[in-house]
Amino acid sequence: MGKASRKKQGQRSRKASVPAPATAVEQDPQDIGTAALARLLRSNDPGKPSLAAAYAHGYMTLGLAQRQDEEPSWFREVDPLDALFLGVVFPETFANAQEFANARDAWLRLLRGSVHGKNIERFVREAVAASAEMELAVDDGRLMLALAGRLEAAGLDQRSLPRRLMPQVALQGCRAVFGPNLDLPLPDMPKDAKEHVKRFWKSTEEKTPWASDTPAAILRMGLHRLQGAGMPVKKEPALLLPALYAALLAKPGEMFPDVVDHACAWALSLDEGSSLLPVLDVLLIAPEQGISVTDVLGRLFALPAFTDPIPSEALLWTSSPGLALPRIAFELGIEAVLTLDGEITPDLLDWTGMHNRMHLSDSARQHAQEPEGLAGMAEAPEVPDEAWAERREAVREAVQHKLAKKKSTDPVATQRSVTGPIERVWNADGSSVIRIPTVTAHGQLLMEGLEGQLAAFREKFGREPEPNDPLFFDPDADEPTRLRREYVDDMLLEFAERAPAMGIDPAYFHAWRELGYVVSEENRSMFTVAEVITFQRAVARHRETLP
């Protein structure tokens, strides 16, 4: 039912440093990549680069920052597609990983459907193919060097990006980069706004999230949590967006200052065609315009999207490095992408994003606590275009400065209630521990099941399990081996076939197989509302397709 937590930050030291160019030319993928890098850099026209040349420039940017000790901590999280965007956007820099990822995704959306979008797909295929052939993670420095040669051989050095598609031009005024126009007129309040707002506050209590899939219902839950944490939710409009995010996507370990940053990044990340944008823009703009909480809520009720089911694309976190390449790979039918943090499959993409955002925020917080001399060495250089930087920061600052007098380092999302026998305790870096209270009947049953699994391990391997051994292991393997995805899929399909005879809806097993997790009354406190909604919708979708 659960998913393995992300490895701790220290384990990323396994990631290979960007290798220095080799002096001897050999028929080795890295040597071929080194030679290709030199050619691509010589042929690069910064104003109209090819994808291969832009990648070479981004790769060398990473290497230079690493050697000069000037790399932001999130540079250690990038994969080849991130390096490509760094090369295309040069010399622009970014305030943080979220801002970088939103700009990256906005640019990739612009290319979609064009010949350059097809070349991005070819880029992704080459990266994943190289990973499989070299048996290296896509974000391993050795693979990233070798990839330059593959891109050149694939012809991705032949077509230049036109100036109109360069980020400095194409993303001017883009909402994901600059935020919404802070002077944008807000919707007029409906005539019955007062009644809507009165009922909204009257029902502001945390209820079961099973049917709570509208922004209005989710915002109610979020405001309840923030109010329980002592936040002035009825007086401060800047708390509305963090409240929506906290209820929908935040994990209990996320600190409140991080929740504010993550809420802004999430609100800016959505495609400009998303039906949720009018709601999010009101929440972003209202604090800057000085509109009261009551008026903001009244205006929200003028928007159909506020009381319609939240769109599925808003249930995912995308604002981190390392997420765009696997996402595109899965759209192309590729089943898995190997990274230094493990193999990502479609059902693990959102889980990976959640760990990524918490891990990066925790790293940034630790970095900020370093002695000033050390911290200053890793700061990114100033953005040459000051106007770009100011507009890009405007929305985030509009929310942040409103909260300057109310700084809390407590994990706000821990205010959710725990109603089942299973509890996952989250740490700020994205790691977690599962606790199963034995005082309940369900808890005792679960503990008995775990004891039975321990006994099976001892009988199979003749010893006690070690910390790194999987408790649920492949019964056909001679050494403790995690269950293969195919094994679990087959098992869930078998359960689905038997389910009707046991009086169980088979759609639950199909949804479990699709998403990699199952939500029940006993374990729902372990999941975000977004995960619960996603599971509900998967169940409903499978019910429609089952005979």
C-alpha positions, -999 to +999 in steps of 0.1 A: +000+000+000+028+024+008+057+036-014+094+037-005+105+071+009+131+091-008+167+085+001+183+111+024+201+140+010+235+126+019+230+097-004+231+120-034+268+122-029+268+091-051+259+113-080+289+116-103+305+150-107+305+165-141+336+148-156+364+169-170+369+164-208+392+134-216+425+140-233+425+108-254+398+100-279+385+065-275+354+047-287+338+051-254+304+068-249+319+094-225+349+101-249+325+104-278+304+128-257+335+149-248+344+153-285+308+161-294+307+187-266+337+205-281+321+206-315+287+217-303+302+245-282+322+258-311+291+257-334+267+272-309+250+304-318+236+317-284+209+336-302+197+306-323+211+273-308+202+238-318+189+216-290+222+197-290+242+229-288+220+243-260+224+210-241+262+213-244+261+248-231+238+238-202+261+209-193+292+231-193+273+257-172+266+229-146+303+219-147+316+254-144+293+262-114+304+230-097+341+237-102+338+273-089+316+263-059+289+286-072+262+260-079+228+264-062+219+233-042+191+224-067+217+221-095+224+187-080+189+176-088+188+184-125+186+158-153+194+162-190+162+180-199+169+205-172+204+210-185+190+217-219+168+244-205+197+259-186+216+261-219+186+277-238+179+303-211+215+313-205+225+339-191+193+342-172+194+327-137+166+318-113+158+326-077+150+290-068+142+256-081+105+262-083+109+293-104+132+274-128+109+244-131+078+266-139+098+285-166+110+252-180+075+237-182+061+269-197+087+268-225+082+231-231+044+237-235+052+264-261+071+238-282+045+212-280+030+202-314+058+219-334+088+203-350+108+215-321+084+197-297+091+165-317+128+171-312+122+174-275+106+140-276+136+126-295+158+142-269+140+124-241+140+091-260+178+094-265+184+101-228+163+071-217+179+048-243+214+059-232+204+052-196+193+017-205+223+009-226+249+023-202+230+010-171+233+045-156+207+069-141+196+096-165+209+122-140+243+106-136+271+129-146+287+102-167+256+096-187+249+133-191+284+137-207+279+107-231+245+120-241+261+149-260+274+124-285+241+107-289+223+140-295+247+150-322+244+115-339+206+118-337+207+151-357+196+173-330+224+197-339+209+204-373+179+226-366+182+259-348+156+273-325+142+305-339+146+336-318+108+338-312+111+305-293+140+315-272+128+318-235+139+354-232+115+362-260+088+335-258+083+338-221+079+375-219+047+382-200+042+345-194+021+339-163+042+310-151+073+333-150+059+367-142+027+358-124-007+372-133-011+409-140-015+424-105-039+451-119-062+424-134-098+433-126-114+408-102-149+393-108-178+412-094-195+397-064-228+379-071-259+393-054-261+364-030-224+366-021-231+374+016-252+342+019-225+321+002-198+335+024-219+330+056-225+293+047-188+290+038-176+300+073-204+281+090-192+249+074-155+256+079-146+225+097-124+195+086-146+168+073-139+135+056-122+142+023-139+115+003-162+138-016-143+171-011-131+177-046-141+213-053-118+243-046-144+257-022-145+225-001-107+221-001-102+257+009-126+252+038-104+223+051-072+244+046-086+274+065-096+251+093-061+238+096-045+272+096-070+285+121-061+255+143-025+266+140-033+301+153-034+319+119-058+349+114-076+333+085-106+357+086-084+388+085-055+380+062-062+374+025-027+363+020-035+331+039-061+319+014-038+305-012-015+287+013-047+273+029-059+258-004-024+243-011-020+231+025-053+211+023-048+198-012-011+189-016+010+196+015+025+168+035+025+171+073+062+176+074+062+208+052+070+239+073+047+268+070+072+292+053+077+264+027+040+260+023+038+297+013+065+293-013+051+260-026+016+274-028+028+303-050+049+279-072+020+255-076-004+283-085+019+296-112+027+261-126-006+253-143-011+256-180-028+288-190-057+268-203-065+253-169-100+260-157-087+266-122-066+297-132-093+323-125-096+310-089-058+310-084-054+344-099-079+359-075-060+343-046-027+357-059-039+392-068-062+399-039-035+404-012-017+429-034-049+449-040-057+450-003-091+432-006-106+418+025-110+380+031-148+384+030-147+402-004-122+377-018-145+348-009-175+366-023-157+372-056-146+335-058-183+325-057-188+344-089-165+318-106-180+285-116-145+268-112-147+275-074-175+251-069-168+227-098-146+196-093-109+206-092-092+197-125-069+167-124-038+186-137-040+207-105-035+176-083+001+171-094+033+189-083+055+198-112+076+227-099+109+209-093+139+198-114+139+162-125+102+159-132+097+170-168+118+143-185+101+113-169+067+130-175+073+133-212+088+098-213+056+084-198+036+103-224+057+086-250+049+052-237+082+046-219+074+025-188+102+036-164+130+061-160+161+053-139+173+081-116+199+083-089+171+082-064+156+050-079+134+040-107+104+062-115+073+047-130+041+066-139+025+058-105+055+072-087+058+105-105+037+126-081+053+108-051+088+117-065+077+153-070+065+155-034+098+142-020+117+165-043+100+197-032+104+188+005+140+177+001+149+209-018+133+231+008+150+213+036+183+217+018+178+254+012+169+259+049+200+241+060+221+261+035+207+293+049+218+283+084+255+279+072+281+305+082+277+336+061+310+330+043+301+296+031+265+304+023+276+333+001+297+312-021+267+292-033+245+321-042+234+324-078+247+354-097+224+384-101+200+383-130+211+408-156+176+418-165+164+434-133+129+440-147+125+403-154+136+395-118+113+420-102+082+409-121+090+373-115+092+379-078+062+402-075+035+377-067+056+356-043+066+387-024+031+400-023+021+369-003+053+366+018+055+401+031+020+399+044+031+370+066+063+386+080+046+393+113+034+357+116+063+334+110+058+299+121+082+269+116+056+244+127+044+219+101+009+234+095-004+203+078+000+182+110-033+198+121-052+172+101-069+146+122-058+109+123-088+086+122-073+053+112-050+028+127-021+036+104-002+069+107+028+081+086+050+105+104+067+129+080+100+147+084+108+181+068+131+165+042+104+142+028+114+110+047+088+093+068+081+065+092+049+045+095+034+039+129+007+013+136-009+017+170-016-017+185-045-005+207-071-008+179-085-040+164-073-029+129-039-021+143-036-055+159-046-072+126-019-053+108+007-061+133-002-098+131+002-096+093+036-080+097+047-106+122+036-133+097+057-116+070+087-115+093+083-152+100+081-159+063+114-140+058+131-160+085+118-193+070+129-183+035+164-169+042+172-184+076+180-151+093+166-119+107+159-092+081+185-064+080+177-027+077+180-026+039+161-059+033+126-057+018+100-071+042+077-079+012+101-099-010+101-119-042+093-155-031+112-169-062+145-150-055+174-167-037+183-134-020+160-108-004+147-089-035+119-064-037+087-075-054+089-068-091+063-045-105+051-072-128+045-095-098+024-069-079+004-061-111-004-098-117-014-102-080-037-072-081-053-084-114-059-118-097-075-100-067-097-080-091-109-112-108-118-127-074-133-095-059-169-099-071-172-134-054-160-118-022-184-088-024-156-063-032-157-038-060-129-049-084-124-012-095-105-007-062-079-032-073-076-018-108-071+017-093-045+004-069-027-012-098-028+020-118-017+044-091+005+022-069-015+029-037-049+022-022-069+045+000-092+031+027-109+043+059-079+028+078-051+045+060-065+077+045-047+099+070-015+089+052-025+106+020-031+141+008-065+152-004-051+153-039-041+117-036-075+107-023-093+125-051-070+109-077-077+075-062-115+082-062-114+093-098-094+062-108-120+039-091-148+057-109-131+055-142-125+018-139-161+012-128-172+027-161-150+004-181-155-028-163-182-052-177 
